[in-house]
Amino acid sequence: MRAITIPEPGGPEALVWAEVPDPQPAEGEVLIEVAASAVNRADLLQRQGFYDPPPGASPYPGLECSGRIAAVGPGVHGWAVGDEVCALLSGGGYAEKVAVPAGQVLPLPPGVDLVTAAALPEVACTVWSNVFMIAHLRPGETLLVHGGASGIGTMAIQLAKAVGARVAVTAGGPEKLARCAELGADVLIDYREQDFVQEIRKATEGKGADVILDIIGAKYLQKNVKALAVAGRLAIIGLQGGVKAELNLAALIAKRAAITGTGLRARPISEKSAIVAAVREHVWPLIGNGQVRPIVDRALPMAEAAEAHRILDASGHVGKVVLTV
């Protein structure tokens, strides 16, 4: 088969579409003939040599895919050759075939085509696990989403609105904020021009956000704690603004607040399978009834993965960038 390889870490030009050995499904795995994958920030870090795949995972980038099951390994039940699916991966999505544990496979949601479905597993699993399974966002609460126009952000807005929460977002510029508003965001904050702490306090009559979903990390840590409501929950899922920061613990204790940090890729198969099962139970029906939809900025051929990485680097997109085989 062909796959996007990284012979040497570097810029987008380091991605090479090359012939590689076909994967084989092990016990408990299925082999997917890939129709599409989608680009995530983690792929950019892997390309640069900063985010190695976990032990035993495919060396190729790509944390999600859609396609058709081409083979079923021993011990797999409930899936058959020819099924159209999408899947959460530990790597290997930028390829013509990928082997994946059966528990990380999902059927296509009603009304979503095979290519578009590639944009769903990573964002749906990330948002549902952090905002709902860990931070327990409830109806009537306020969620602040940093990077509201990103793939994660566009999913978080829709899921939070679907369960009856109020949503505030930060994004860069009026065009991205307008797209967030179209998806249901109630409070629009241009991080280039406005202080999100002041804006969220103003919008909540001084209370603050009950849950914050943060992709920035160190740069926003102190401000995020200031923006939290009493008993607020800060879920950190990205480190675009650095990895080290000081925190006034007295401020955290005064608010009885909680901070969590999670990633998906290196979790045990059992944990990822549980998240995938929860997404199938709770998110797939919302997609089926039209309350939530995948947001795809554009689709490019897999061989043009370098261009897709440049698009993400430039942050000019809204939603996901998809790669098609």
ROZAFI-535140 format. One record per residue (C-alpha): residue number from 1; residue in three letters; x, y, z. Coordinates in pm, 1 decimal, padded with zeros to 6 digits. Each point is the difference from the previous one (the first is absolute). Last residue first. Example, Ala and Ser with C-alpha at 12.3 -4.5 7.8 and 13.67 -1.06 7.14 Angstrom:
BEGIN
> k|r|u|v|w
> 2|SER|01367.0|-00106.0|00714.0
> 1|ALA|-00137.0|-00344.0|00066.0
//
This chain:
BEGIN
> k|r|u|v|w
> 325|VAL|-00748.3|00842.2|-00077.6
> 324|THR|-00142.5|00319.9|00144.4
> 323|LEU|00152.9|00238.3|00254.0
> 322|VAL|-00238.2|00214.4|00206.7
> 321|VAL|00058.1|00344.7|00151.6
> 320|LYS|-00228.9|00053.4|00298.5
> 319|GLY|-00196.9|00292.0|00140.2
> 318|VAL|00072.6|00353.4|-00116.7
> 317|HIS|00332.0|00056.5|-00176.7
> 316|GLY|00243.0|00291.1|-00003.4
> 315|SER|00218.6|-00136.4|00278.4
> 314|ALA|00318.4|00043.5|-00212.0
> 313|ASP|00151.1|-00320.3|00139.9
> 312|LEU|-00327.1|-00181.8|-00073.2
> 311|ILE|00013.7|00106.3|-00364.4
> 310|ARG|00367.9|-00089.7|-00024.6
> 309|HIS|-00079.6|-00346.6|00135.3
> 308|ALA|-00263.7|-00047.1|-00270.8
> 307|GLU|00255.6|00104.6|-00260.4
> 306|ALA|00240.5|-00267.6|00124.1
> 305|ALA|-00281.1|-00258.3|-00005.3
> 304|GLU|-00027.3|00043.1|-00376.9
> 303|ALA|00040.8|-00374.3|-00070.5
> 302|MET|-00309.8|-00052.6|00215.2
> 301|PRO|-00211.0|00196.2|-00248.1
> 300|LEU|-00151.0|00316.0|00149.9
> 299|ALA|-00332.7|00068.3|00170.9
> 298|ARG|-00113.0|00338.9|00130.8
> 297|ASP|-00133.1|00183.3|00305.1
> 296|VAL|-00198.7|-00296.0|00130.3
> 295|ILE|-00247.3|00054.1|00286.1
> 294|PRO|-00160.3|-00323.6|00117.7
> 293|ARG|-00363.2|00042.4|00106.8
> 292|VAL|-00187.5|00021.0|00327.9
> 291|GLN|-00371.9|00058.3|00058.2
> 290|GLY|-00086.3|-00177.7|-00326.0
> 289|ASN|-00190.2|-00297.5|00141.7
> 288|GLY|00271.0|-00250.0|-00094.3
> 287|ILE|00279.2|00223.5|00123.9
> 286|LEU|-00167.5|00024.0|00339.7
> 285|PRO|-00056.2|-00378.8|-00005.4
> 284|TRP|00374.3|-00053.6|-00067.3
> 283|VAL|00104.8|00215.1|00296.1
> 282|HIS|-00146.1|-00185.6|00300.3
> 281|GLU|00019.8|-00374.8|-00057.0
> 280|ARG|00267.3|-00011.5|-00270.6
> 279|VAL|00203.8|00258.8|00188.9
> 278|ALA|-00030.3|-00205.3|00319.6
> 277|ALA|00118.1|-00313.6|-00182.3
> 276|VAL|00295.7|00191.3|-00145.4
> 275|ILE|00091.6|00122.4|00348.6
> 274|ALA|-00015.2|-00354.1|00140.0
> 273|SER|00209.8|-00130.8|-00290.9
> 272|LYS|00259.0|00268.9|00065.0
> 271|GLU|00022.3|-00103.7|00363.0
> 270|SER|00031.1|-00371.6|-00080.7
> 269|ILE|00257.3|00065.9|-00272.5
> 268|PRO|00227.6|00166.5|00254.2
> 267|ARG|00049.1|00376.1|-00039.9
> 266|ALA|00297.3|00120.3|-00202.6
> 265|ARG|-00195.9|00177.6|-00274.1
> 264|LEU|-00279.5|00154.9|00200.0
> 263|GLY|00153.8|00282.6|00200.0
> 262|THR|-00100.2|00145.5|00333.9
> 261|GLY|00059.4|00286.2|00241.1
> 260|THR|-00233.8|00077.5|00285.2
> 259|ILE|-00036.7|00309.9|00216.3
> 258|ALA|-00260.6|00025.1|00275.2
> 257|ALA|-00142.8|00304.1|00176.7
> 256|ARG|-00096.4|00055.9|00362.6
> 255|LYS|00006.6|00367.8|-00097.1
> 254|ALA|00209.4|00105.5|00297.5
> 253|ILE|00212.6|-00311.5|-00048.4
> 252|LEU|00096.0|00099.3|-00355.5
> 251|ALA|00075.0|00359.4|00101.3
> 250|ALA|00210.4|-00124.8|00291.5
> 249|LEU|00186.5|-00226.4|-00241.8
> 248|ASN|00138.0|00300.3|-00184.8
> 247|LEU|00131.4|-00172.4|-00311.5
> 246|GLU|00335.5|00020.8|-00174.7
> 245|ALA|00030.9|-00125.3|-00357.6
> 244|LYS|00178.3|-00269.6|-00201.1
> 243|VAL|-00116.0|-00183.0|-00314.9
> 242|GLY|-00039.9|00267.7|-00264.6
> 241|GLY|-00273.8|00191.8|-00182.4
> 240|GLN|-00098.7|-00272.1|-00248.2
> 239|LEU|-00017.9|-00247.7|00286.9
> 238|GLY|-00329.4|-00176.9|-00053.4
> 237|ILE|-00269.2|-00192.8|00191.1
> 236|ILE|-00034.4|00199.9|00321.7
> 235|ALA|-00337.5|-00042.6|00169.6
> 234|LEU|-00073.0|00273.5|00255.9
> 233|ARG|-00292.1|-00071.9|00233.8
> 232|GLY|-00185.7|00265.5|00199.4
> 231|ALA|-00112.6|-00045.6|00360.7
> 230|VAL|-00018.3|00380.9|00029.5
> 229|ALA|00005.2|00135.3|-00354.1
> 228|LEU|00313.0|-00013.3|-00209.9
> 227|ALA|00139.4|00303.6|-00186.5
> 226|LYS|00271.0|00066.7|00258.5
> 225|VAL|00110.3|-00364.1|-00026.8
> 224|ASN|00013.1|00037.0|-00377.8
> 223|LYS|00206.2|00316.1|00030.4
> 222|GLN|00263.3|-00179.5|00207.0
> 221|LEU|00022.1|-00293.1|-00242.3
> 220|TYR|-00026.9|00185.2|-00331.1
> 219|LYS|00364.1|00002.8|-00112.9
> 218|ALA|00064.1|-00342.5|00154.9
> 217|GLY|-00262.8|-00196.9|-00191.1
> 216|ILE|-00152.8|00124.0|-00324.7
> 215|ILE|-00259.6|-00264.8|-00095.1
> 214|ASP|-00236.7|00078.2|00288.4
> 213|LEU|-00355.5|-00117.8|00064.5
> 212|ILE|-00131.9|00215.6|00285.3
> 211|VAL|-00291.2|-00114.3|00218.0
> 210|ASP|-00217.0|00200.1|00242.3
> 209|ALA|00103.5|00328.7|-00158.0
> 208|GLY|-00001.1|00317.5|00207.2
> 207|LYS|-00244.3|00139.8|00256.7
> 206|GLY|00046.2|00372.9|-00055.2
> 205|GLU|-00330.6|00060.6|-00173.9
> 204|THR|00063.1|-00296.2|-00235.1
> 203|ALA|00068.6|00197.8|-00319.3
> 202|LYS|00206.2|00261.8|00182.0
> 201|ARG|00205.7|-00266.7|00175.1
> 200|ILE|00058.3|-00175.2|-00332.0
> 199|GLU|00106.4|00325.9|-00163.9
> 198|GLN|00235.7|00106.9|00276.7
> 197|VAL|00178.4|-00334.6|00006.1
> 196|PHE|00000.5|-00019.4|-00383.1
> 195|ASP|00192.7|00325.3|-00031.0
> 194|GLN|-00090.7|00136.6|-00344.8
> 193|GLU|00170.3|00097.0|-00326.4
> 192|ARG|00199.3|-00300.9|-00115.3
> 191|TYR|-00203.1|-00241.1|00213.8
> 190|ASP|-00315.8|00098.5|-00186.7
> 189|ILE|-00272.4|-00112.6|00240.1
> 188|LEU|-00346.4|-00112.6|-00113.0
> 187|VAL|-00261.4|-00093.7|00261.2
> 186|ASP|-00302.6|-00207.4|-00104.3
> 185|ALA|00162.1|-00259.2|-00227.9
> 184|GLY|-00268.1|-00183.7|-00200.7
> 183|LEU|00171.2|-00140.6|-00308.2
> 182|GLU|-00068.0|00318.2|-00197.3
> 181|ALA|00155.8|00197.1|00285.7
> 180|CYS|00321.2|-00200.5|-00036.0
> 179|ARG|00007.5|00083.3|-00371.4
> 178|ALA|-00040.7|00368.4|00084.4
> 177|LEU|00285.6|-00025.2|00248.8
> 176|LYS|00222.8|-00138.4|-00274.0
> 175|GLU|-00084.4|00289.6|-00229.5
> 174|PRO|00027.1|00261.6|00276.0
> 173|GLY|00360.3|-00074.1|00093.9
> 172|GLY|00199.7|-00254.2|00197.5
> 171|ALA|-00217.7|-00222.7|00217.0
> 170|THR|-00114.7|-00021.5|00360.6
> 169|VAL|-00328.6|-00167.3|00075.0
> 168|ALA|-00287.4|00023.1|00247.8
> 167|VAL|-00267.9|-00267.9|00012.6
> 166|ARG|-00314.5|-00029.8|00212.7
> 165|ALA|-00100.4|-00357.1|00082.0
> 164|GLY|-00316.8|-00182.7|-00102.9
> 163|VAL|00128.6|-00344.5|-00096.7
> 162|ALA|-00000.5|00076.8|-00373.5
> 161|LYS|00164.8|00336.8|00062.4
> 160|ALA|00296.9|-00171.6|00163.0
> 159|LEU|00025.5|-00253.3|-00281.8
> 158|GLN|-00009.6|00267.7|-00269.8
> 157|ILE|00255.9|00231.6|00153.7
> 156|ALA|00235.3|-00286.6|00087.7
> 155|MET|-00005.4|-00136.2|-00356.2
> 154|THR|00092.0|00334.7|-00154.9
> 153|GLY|00268.8|00050.1|00262.9
> 152|ILE|00170.8|-00335.1|-00046.0
> 151|GLY|00022.7|00049.2|-00376.1
> 150|SER|00111.5|00356.8|00053.8
> 149|ALA|-00230.7|00302.8|-00020.9
> 148|GLY|-00053.4|00023.1|00377.0
> 147|GLY|00370.8|00009.3|00075.4
> 146|HIS|-00049.1|00034.9|00374.8
> 145|VAL|-00340.5|-00130.3|00106.5
> 144|LEU|-00171.8|00152.0|00303.9
> 143|LEU|-00293.0|-00211.1|00122.7
> 142|THR|-00275.9|00161.1|00207.4
> 141|GLU|-00243.8|-00209.4|00202.2
> 140|GLY|-00374.0|-00022.7|-00067.4
> 139|PRO|00007.0|-00369.3|-00083.9
> 138|ARG|00300.1|-00172.0|00158.2
> 137|LEU|00367.6|-00031.6|-00093.8
> 136|HIS|00144.1|-00300.5|00182.4
> 135|ALA|00369.0|00099.0|-00017.1
> 134|ILE|00121.3|-00360.5|-00042.6
> 133|MET|-00264.5|-00192.0|-00200.6
> 132|PHE|-00166.8|00312.8|-00145.1
> 131|VAL|00258.9|00258.8|-00104.8
> 130|ASN|00304.2|-00226.1|-00009.9
> 129|SER|-00127.6|-00333.5|-00130.7
> 128|TRP|-00265.6|00149.9|-00228.6
> 127|VAL|00234.1|00259.9|-00147.5
> 126|THR|00292.8|-00230.4|-00069.2
> 125|CYS|-00211.3|-00289.8|-00126.7
> 124|ALA|-00205.0|00217.9|-00235.3
> 123|VAL|00306.3|00189.2|-00121.7
> 122|GLU|00207.5|-00312.1|-00070.0
> 121|PRO|-00279.1|-00212.1|-00149.5
> 120|LEU|-00178.9|00256.2|-00222.5
> 119|ALA|00197.0|00137.3|-00296.6
> 118|ALA|00034.8|-00341.6|-00165.9
> 117|ALA|-00381.0|-00011.6|-00023.6
> 116|THR|00017.4|00260.5|-00276.6
> 115|VAL|00153.8|-00254.6|-00237.3
> 114|LEU|-00259.9|-00274.5|00055.4
> 113|ASP|-00306.3|00220.6|-00011.1
> 112|VAL|-00189.1|00110.4|00311.1
> 111|GLY|-00380.3|-00031.4|00004.0
> 110|PRO|-00020.3|-00254.3|00279.6
> 109|PRO|00330.4|-00032.4|00186.2
> 108|LEU|00250.1|-00234.9|-00165.0
> 107|PRO|00062.3|-00299.5|00223.1
> 106|LEU|00272.4|00041.4|00260.8
> 105|VAL|00330.8|-00178.6|00055.3
> 104|GLN|00216.6|00045.0|00309.5
> 103|GLY|-00120.2|-00320.7|00163.5
> 102|ALA|00106.5|-00198.0|-00306.8
> 101|PRO|00365.3|00083.5|00060.4
> 100|VAL|00144.4|00158.8|-00316.0
> 99|ALA|00196.7|-00117.4|-00304.0
> 98|VAL|00052.2|00261.7|-00271.1
> 97|LYS|-00016.0|-00000.7|-00379.1
> 96|GLU|00054.6|00260.4|-00275.1
> 95|ALA|00200.6|00222.3|00232.1
> 94|TYR|-00006.4|00325.8|00194.1
> 93|GLY|-00208.5|-00162.0|00275.2
> 92|GLY|00295.6|-00189.4|00142.1
> 91|GLY|00001.1|00118.0|00358.8
> 90|SER|-00160.7|-00071.8|00338.4
> 89|LEU|-00332.4|-00010.3|-00182.6
> 88|LEU|-00365.9|00092.0|00058.8
> 87|ALA|-00212.3|-00158.4|-00271.0
> 86|CYS|-00254.5|00053.1|-00274.5
> 85|VAL|-00210.4|-00271.7|-00156.7
> 84|GLU|-00157.6|-00142.8|-00313.5
> 83|ASP|-00037.9|-00375.9|00043.8
> 82|GLY|00139.2|-00198.6|-00294.4
> 81|VAL|00158.6|-00279.4|00201.5
> 80|ALA|-00196.0|-00048.5|00320.8
> 79|TRP|-00016.6|00155.8|00346.3
> 78|GLY|-00197.8|-00110.9|00306.4
> 77|HIS|00253.5|-00246.7|00134.1
> 76|VAL|00378.1|-00000.3|-00020.3
> 75|GLY|00188.0|-00286.9|00166.0
> 74|PRO|00234.0|-00069.1|-00288.9
> 73|GLY|00055.9|00287.9|-00244.8
> 72|VAL|-00253.5|00138.7|-00244.8
> 71|ALA|00098.0|00106.5|-00350.2
> 70|ALA|-00077.5|00277.8|-00250.4
> 69|ILE|-00225.4|00215.2|00216.9
> 68|ARG|-00099.0|00304.5|-00199.8
> 67|GLY|00118.5|00355.6|00049.5
> 66|SER|00028.9|00288.9|00244.8
> 65|CYS|00305.2|00116.1|00186.9
> 64|GLU|00135.3|00140.3|00322.7
> 63|LEU|00332.5|00073.4|00171.3
> 62|GLY|00213.4|00036.3|-00313.9
> 61|PRO|00377.8|-00011.3|-00010.9
> 60|TYR|00199.6|-00309.4|-00102.8
> 59|PRO|00207.1|-00199.0|00249.4
> 58|SER|-00296.7|-00229.9|00076.9
> 57|ALA|-00038.0|-00066.4|00371.5
> 56|GLY|00190.1|-00265.0|00193.7
> 55|PRO|00151.7|00241.3|00248.0
> 54|PRO|-00173.2|00341.4|-00007.3
> 53|PRO|00062.4|00214.6|-00309.2
> 52|ASP|00270.0|00267.2|00042.6
> 51|TYR|-00103.8|00359.2|00055.6
> 50|PHE|00274.7|00261.8|-00039.6
> 49|GLY|00169.9|-00113.8|-00322.3
> 48|GLN|-00134.4|00282.4|-00217.9
> 47|ARG|-00232.7|-00233.9|-00189.7
> 46|GLN|-00126.9|-00134.4|00332.0
> 45|LEU|-00078.7|00354.7|00115.1
> 44|LEU|-00191.7|00072.0|-00320.5
> 43|ASP|-00194.0|-00324.4|00039.5
> 42|ALA|-00090.3|00098.2|00357.5
> 41|ARG|-00160.8|00315.4|-00136.5
> 40|ASN|-00252.0|-00221.0|-00179.5
> 39|VAL|-00055.6|-00070.4|-00370.1
> 38|ALA|-00279.0|-00229.2|-00117.3
> 37|SER|-00006.4|-00341.5|-00164.3
> 36|ALA|-00188.2|-00126.1|-00303.5
> 35|ALA|-00112.6|-00309.9|-00188.6
> 34|VAL|00225.1|-00240.7|00188.7
> 33|GLU|-00029.4|-00375.1|-00051.5
> 32|ILE|-00044.3|-00095.4|00363.4
> 31|LEU|00151.7|-00311.5|00156.9
> 30|VAL|-00177.1|-00113.7|00315.6
> 29|GLU|00157.5|-00078.7|00334.4
> 28|GLY|-00074.3|-00229.4|00295.4
> 27|GLU|00282.0|-00238.4|-00086.5
> 26|ALA|00236.7|00165.8|-00244.0
> 25|PRO|-00103.1|00160.9|-00327.5
> 24|GLN|00282.2|00009.3|-00256.1
> 23|PRO|00161.1|00319.8|-00123.8
> 22|ASP|00115.9|00021.9|-00363.7
> 21|PRO|00369.6|00073.7|-00046.6
> 20|VAL|00095.2|00350.5|-00121.1
> 19|GLU|-00000.3|00182.9|-00334.7
> 18|ALA|00043.1|00374.2|00040.8
> 17|TRP|-00180.0|00335.1|00032.5
> 16|VAL|00269.9|00210.7|00174.2
> 15|LEU|-00061.6|00259.8|00273.1
> 14|ALA|00321.7|00189.9|00080.0
> 13|GLU|-00114.2|00280.1|-00234.0
> 12|PRO|-00241.4|00110.4|00272.5
> 11|GLY|00294.6|00106.0|00214.2
> 10|GLY|00242.4|-00231.1|00174.6
> 9|PRO|00052.6|-00346.7|00142.0
> 8|GLU|00185.0|-00245.7|-00227.2
> 7|PRO|-00140.0|-00297.0|-00194.0
> 6|ILE|-00356.3|00103.9|00092.8
> 5|THR|-00237.3|-00231.3|-00188.9
> 4|ILE|-00341.1|00064.3|-00153.6
> 3|ALA|-00129.0|-00339.4|-00104.3
> 2|ARG|-00025.5|-00219.2|-00308.6
> 1|MET|-00092.7|-00367.8|-00000.7
//
